[in-house]
């Protein structure tokens, strides 16, 4: 991988948005310390804090990925997509924080006309955000950027992140109990098999008694950071381990890691949809997890095999060092 881009090459709206989210995170920490209100079973300032921290990582990673796009047309399209995504994300955070100040639930709340309007606005911003991220993913898929390992780390992580974001649309579907009501005040849920607001993990609130779609949502979206970070770690270890110095080995490891990540994402989404808590997997879930672990171990072992040099090929140079 090449060195990190200079700040001036990053997507400025996303960078400024990440800075604003860092400031909001500090406000939320103060809110947790000074405001003892609880909403849906968790401290009321926990939700904007989680969203702010998530958007910091998401925004800065996308800003870096957009800086990799070659060519004026691709950069211009990426700039507009990133800016639209920034505006949509900022509007979503305004609604979430505003509802916290009012002491009202932001997600799924249609109890009053005003709350319903705010939730509809949030739904529209999420749809726009997802479409903008899709445009960025397509641009990255088509771009010829850096070495192949970096290119595929960026491409596959963006696709998995899209799938993770799409879990949000599943959450907005009414539950069976809500469909049975004439005018439910809440439409949608993140828990499966149990009501929202029940026993959950500290701070993050993921259900410990039923399925929770937020787990897959979180895990999927943050592929955007974790897979490129893996590649950075491999590149940092390359001077110490000869196998990792080969670009083809790093590419293979990225592909194996991305496949394993996608499989785990699918598994935890399936687990949640069956109403099963993350920390209480049944035998079927454990068997699937074991199969993923074995496949990943085998894939990693095969990936670490040094490729054979072609006769006459210069040492240290492979096709993977060329742009993807």
SEPA-507737 format. One line per 3 residues: for each residue x, y, z of C-alpha. Coordinates in Angstrom, 3 decimals, decimal comma, m for minus. Example, Ala and Ser with C-alpha at 12.3 -4.5 7.8 and 13.67 -1.06 7.14 Angstrom:
BEGIN
12,300 m4,500 7,800; 13,670 m1,060 7,140 .
***
This chain:
BEGIN
0,000 0,000 0,000; 1,061 3,554 m0,514; 1,451 6,009 2,335 .
m1,572 7,839 3,713; m2,763 10,733 1,534; m2,154 14,320 2,558 .
m5,052 16,065 4,272; m5,663 18,326 1,268; m6,387 15,299 m0,950 .
m9,141 13,989 1,332; m12,827 14,720 0,792; m13,206 17,888 2,862 .
m16,957 17,709 3,626; m16,495 14,214 5,063; m13,458 15,321 7,081 .
m15,341 18,307 8,512; m18,315 16,074 9,267; m16,062 13,651 11,144 .
m14,673 16,592 13,152; m18,207 17,722 14,032; m19,056 14,170 15,111 .
m16,000 14,155 17,370; m17,290 17,327 19,024; m20,767 15,820 19,337 .
m19,276 12,689 20,910; m17,768 14,854 23,653; m21,159 16,478 24,229 .
m22,740 13,020 24,476; m20,166 11,898 27,018; m21,090 14,943 29,083 .
m24,747 14,056 28,638; m24,138 10,546 29,925; m22,445 11,989 33,006 .
m24,969 14,751 33,744; m28,299 13,538 32,338; m29,805 10,524 34,106 .
m32,710 10,022 31,699; m33,207 6,533 30,283; m34,956 5,793 26,969 .
m35,812 2,314 25,678; m33,751 0,747 28,437; m30,475 2,649 27,886 .
m29,100 6,075 28,906; m30,659 8,608 26,576; m27,330 10,004 25,291 .
m25,959 6,557 24,401; m27,585 6,483 20,947; m26,135 9,761 19,595 .
m22,764 8,815 21,094; m22,733 5,472 19,248; m23,818 7,115 15,999 .
m21,232 9,897 16,345; m18,356 7,472 16,937; m19,514 5,288 14,056 .
m19,746 8,262 11,692; m16,224 9,406 12,644; m14,769 6,103 11,449 .
m17,131 5,832 8,472; m16,567 9,409 7,274; m12,776 9,393 7,534 .
m12,518 6,003 5,795; m14,714 7,126 2,906; m12,726 10,366 2,645 .
m9,565 8,293 2,215; m11,167 5,915 m0,294; m12,426 8,816 m2,421 .
m8,885 10,208 m2,522; m7,820 7,009 m4,341; m10,096 7,610 m7,332 .
m8,108 8,397 m10,485; m9,196 10,778 m13,217; m11,125 14,033 m13,136 .
m14,545 12,543 m13,939; m14,343 9,846 m11,273; m13,093 12,314 m8,675 .
m15,887 14,755 m9,490; m18,546 12,040 m9,255; m16,990 10,794 m6,014 .
m16,916 14,322 m4,576; m20,620 14,832 m5,237; m21,548 11,384 m3,905 .
m19,491 11,999 m0,771; m21,038 15,435 m0,278; m24,588 14,098 m0,646 .
m23,740 11,350 1,842; m22,352 13,966 4,250; m25,484 16,122 4,096 .
m27,775 13,114 4,582; m25,718 11,862 7,532; m25,640 15,299 9,145 .
m29,417 15,650 8,822; m29,898 12,227 10,406; m27,728 13,241 13,351 .
m29,668 16,509 13,779; m32,894 14,513 14,115; m31,375 11,947 16,510 .
m29,839 14,613 18,755; m32,942 16,797 18,629; m35,125 13,904 19,740 .
m32,741 13,188 22,615; m33,081 16,791 23,776; m36,888 16,417 23,593 .
m36,709 13,113 25,464; m38,341 11,273 22,580; m37,414 8,120 20,673 .
m35,993 8,963 17,242; m36,131 5,599 15,480; m39,489 3,945 14,681 .
m41,438 6,671 16,532; m44,731 7,604 14,838; m46,638 8,386 18,033 .
m47,390 12,004 17,047; m47,543 13,710 13,632; m44,324 15,602 14,429 .
m42,475 12,460 15,541; m43,733 10,608 12,464; m42,489 13,415 10,205 .
m39,059 13,305 11,808; m38,903 9,533 11,380; m39,880 9,885 7,718 .
m37,099 12,438 7,274; m34,663 10,002 8,852; m35,868 7,244 6,539 .
m35,308 9,483 3,518; m31,808 10,438 4,693; m30,884 6,777 5,201 .
m32,089 5,926 1,676; m30,110 8,827 0,191; m27,044 7,859 2,246 .
m27,256 4,273 1,023; m27,608 5,313 m2,627; m24,646 7,698 m2,325 .
m22,572 4,902 m0,783; m23,646 2,656 m3,671; m22,373 5,219 m6,185 .
m19,050 5,367 m4,332; m18,820 1,555 m4,298; m19,434 1,420 m8,073 .
m16,765 4,071 m8,654; m14,297 2,089 m6,547; m15,154 m1,152 m8,366 .
m14,444 0,459 m11,728; m11,341 2,386 m10,689; m7,809 1,223 m11,351 .
m6,192 2,139 m8,059; m2,880 1,263 m6,464; m1,868 m2,387 m6,135 .
m4,413 m5,190 m6,440; m4,472 m6,014 m2,730; m5,385 m2,424 m1,834 .
m7,908 m2,199 m4,660; m9,760 m5,330 m3,571; m9,623 m4,406 0,117 .
m11,332 m1,121 m0,748; m13,845 m2,670 m3,137; m14,921 m5,633 m1,035 .
m15,100 m3,682 2,210; m17,341 m1,081 0,568; m19,693 m3,795 m0,734 .
m19,937 m5,490 2,666; m20,557 m2,097 4,262; m23,439 m1,550 1,835 .
m24,969 m4,855 2,905; m24,540 m3,864 6,547; m26,258 m0,529 5,951 .
m29,143 m2,319 4,197; m29,981 m4,076 7,484; m31,390 m0,710 8,547 .
m34,203 m1,110 6,029; m35,123 m4,464 7,594; m35,467 m2,803 11,002 .
m38,136 m0,404 9,737; m40,588 m3,220 8,954; m43,460 m3,474 11,457 .
m43,476 m6,439 13,800; m46,415 m8,848 14,022; m47,626 m7,123 17,178 .
m47,459 m3,707 15,563; m49,385 m4,896 12,511; m52,147 m6,096 14,823 .
m52,618 m2,578 16,263; m54,812 0,049 14,608; m52,472 2,987 15,203 .
m49,185 1,816 16,713; m46,975 4,509 18,186; m43,856 2,583 17,215 .
m43,368 0,980 13,784; m40,259 m1,143 13,378; m37,757 m2,638 15,802 .
m34,153 m3,697 16,072; m34,909 m6,637 18,348; m36,356 m9,908 17,044 .
m38,525 m12,121 19,233; m38,469 m9,702 22,177; m39,526 m6,063 22,680 .
m36,966 m3,304 22,215; m35,593 m1,965 25,484; m35,175 m5,287 27,272 .
m31,965 m6,568 28,933; m28,910 m5,716 26,855; m25,140 m5,486 26,836 .
m23,717 m2,513 28,758; m23,741 0,822 26,873; m24,250 m0,673 23,388 .
m27,565 m2,196 24,492; m27,588 m5,217 22,166; m30,279 m7,614 23,369 .
m29,222 m10,503 25,576; m32,634 m12,196 25,446; m33,505 m12,109 21,728 .
m32,124 m11,399 18,290; m30,737 m7,934 17,591; m30,287 m6,676 14,025 .
m27,983 m3,884 15,188; m25,178 m6,417 15,582; m25,101 m7,258 11,871 .
m25,728 m3,601 10,983; m22,695 m2,514 13,003; m20,449 m5,390 11,953 .
m21,252 m5,024 8,265; m20,796 m1,254 8,065; m17,431 m1,348 9,793 .
m15,946 m3,726 7,257; m15,087 m0,409 5,633; m12,412 0,121 8,284 .
m11,424 m3,363 9,400; m10,518 m4,938 6,062; m8,250 m2,048 4,949 .
m6,745 m2,046 8,452; m5,883 m5,721 8,001; m4,049 m4,874 4,801 .
m2,179 m2,081 6,568; m1,108 m4,598 9,224; 0,066 m7,048 6,561 .
2,079 m4,326 4,849; 3,633 m3,311 8,186; 4,633 m6,925 8,890 .
6,026 m7,504 5,400; 9,622 m6,433 6,256; 9,730 m9,074 9,007 .
8,016 m11,957 7,203; 9,184 m12,876 3,721; 5,869 m14,372 2,661 .
4,006 m11,144 3,350; 6,484 m9,229 1,217; 4,957 m10,870 m1,861 .
2,073 m8,800 m3,241; 0,249 m11,918 m4,411; 0,232 m13,384 m0,906 .
m1,225 m10,173 0,531; m3,884 m10,158 m2,181; m4,852 m13,738 m1,378 .
m5,054 m12,964 2,345; m7,282 m9,954 1,652; m9,618 m12,114 m0,430 .
m9,757 m14,803 2,274; m10,365 m12,225 5,014; m13,080 m10,514 2,989 .
m14,812 m13,821 2,331; m14,632 m14,732 6,014; m15,944 m11,303 7,023 .
m18,887 m11,583 4,619; m19,672 m15,069 5,915; m19,634 m13,938 9,558 .
m21,828 m10,965 8,661; m24,358 m13,287 7,015; m24,216 m15,632 10,022 .
m24,906 m12,985 12,669; m27,693 m11,478 10,545; m29,266 m14,946 10,218 .
m28,806 m15,530 13,940; m30,616 m12,285 14,773; m33,459 m12,973 12,341 .
m34,064 m16,269 14,155; m34,529 m14,350 17,424; m31,301 m15,634 18,930 .
m29,070 m13,470 21,183; m25,541 m12,899 19,958; m23,976 m14,432 23,081 .
m26,338 m17,434 23,235; m25,792 m19,274 19,940; m27,469 m22,620 19,387 .
m25,815 m25,716 17,927; m26,704 m24,708 14,359; m25,086 m21,288 14,747 .
m22,003 m22,799 16,395; m21,725 m25,387 13,611; m21,893 m22,688 10,946 .
m19,308 m20,618 12,846; m17,039 m23,657 13,043; m17,366 m24,250 9,298 .
m16,440 m20,614 8,616; m13,430 m20,914 10,945; m12,187 m24,096 9,221 .
m12,676 m22,631 5,750; m10,848 m19,470 6,789; m7,940 m21,438 8,271 .
m7,612 m23,557 5,125; m7,860 m20,481 2,908; m5,225 m18,677 4,958 .
m2,835 m21,621 4,752; m3,248 m21,785 0,990; m2,874 m18,018 0,675 .
0,443 m18,078 2,550; 2,008 m20,444 0,051; 4,607 m18,525 m1,915 .
3,649 m18,373 m5,616; 6,053 m19,912 m8,074; 8,169 m17,458 m9,998 .
7,693 m17,542 m13,746; 10,853 m18,394 m15,678; 12,651 m15,188 m16,548 .
10,481 m13,005 m14,298; 12,523 m10,362 m12,429; 12,680 m10,916 m8,673 .
10,427 m8,779 m6,541; 8,115 m7,823 m9,423; 4,696 m9,339 m10,004 .
1,666 m8,480 m12,007; m0,086 m7,529 m8,769; 2,239 m4,578 m8,296 .
0,596 m2,984 m11,288; m2,599 m0,991 m10,924; m5,755 m3,040 m10,599 .
***
